[in-house]
């Protein structure tokens, strides 16, 4: 009977209906939000445009060969970079390329040189030139340069205004590019010991007589700014290189002992002192200041006689008439 009496209470019925309505409202809101989120079409995440190291290592040689013939330039370039990176890390591949650049066949030599130069340009490897910093690599590069002597005919290097470097054969320039990079990175000693001077540099058409060769070689180093002159500059600063240059009669013994003037500049400051009358005949030059043997009064008069005023309004150039000197006393 007690519960029945509560059900007849209008206030409790109103509160119950209010709570039911609020609960129903929130329940429907939650259900509608859930179905809304489920029906939403989410944008697909873009795939990465690069390949990982694991993906590169998983590619087979046959796959890379097929990618090299792809019509897309980016795919071909990526395949070339992967092959170059593998070649730098593979000593056998580098030795095969070094063997190829020493072949007498011109086409085979150019293919090996082009592949070797491309492998050395791979930026993914920290020190790609380190694989060429060996006596075997230096000897192969010099041998390739030696073979280039017979590919084209070279003119005499006696023109001070004509730089023939960029007209040389592409194979010769590629070898010199690699040698220049090695010299700047690891020094000139390895190149000098590989007889670079005797086997290639001395065979250049410097001239007929010894004096003409020495003059043209000195002129070339002074006038040219290319890789050959840069390599020769480093050779002259190395003891082994200087001996080789002197042995091949490209420089004289005087040039070997001469130091670089730009590194040893001596400046001598001389102080010229004249007497009070300004007589140049009695002037003298010394490296130490003159001993002051005058009294204080004589020094004051001397400074007073030197005083002068310059008056010029800027309408004409400065002349002697614009200088007004202090009149000297007759007693002085």
Secondary structure, DSSP 8 states (H G I E B T S, - for coil): -HHHHHHT-HHHHHHHHHHHHHHHHHHHHHHHHHHHHHH---------SS--HHHHHH--HHHHHHHHT-S-HHHHHHHHHHHHHHHHH-HHHHHHHHHHTT-S-HHHHHHHHHHHHHHHT-SSSTTGGGGG-SHHHHHHHHHHHHHHTTTS----S--SS---GGGS-HHHHHHHHHHHHHHHHH-SHHHHHTTHHHHTGGGS---SSHHHHHHHHHHHHHH--SHHHHHHHHHHTSHHHHHHHHHTTSS-HHHHH---TTT-------EEE--TT--GGG-EEESS-------HHHHHHHHHHH-EEE---SSS---GGGEEE----TT-
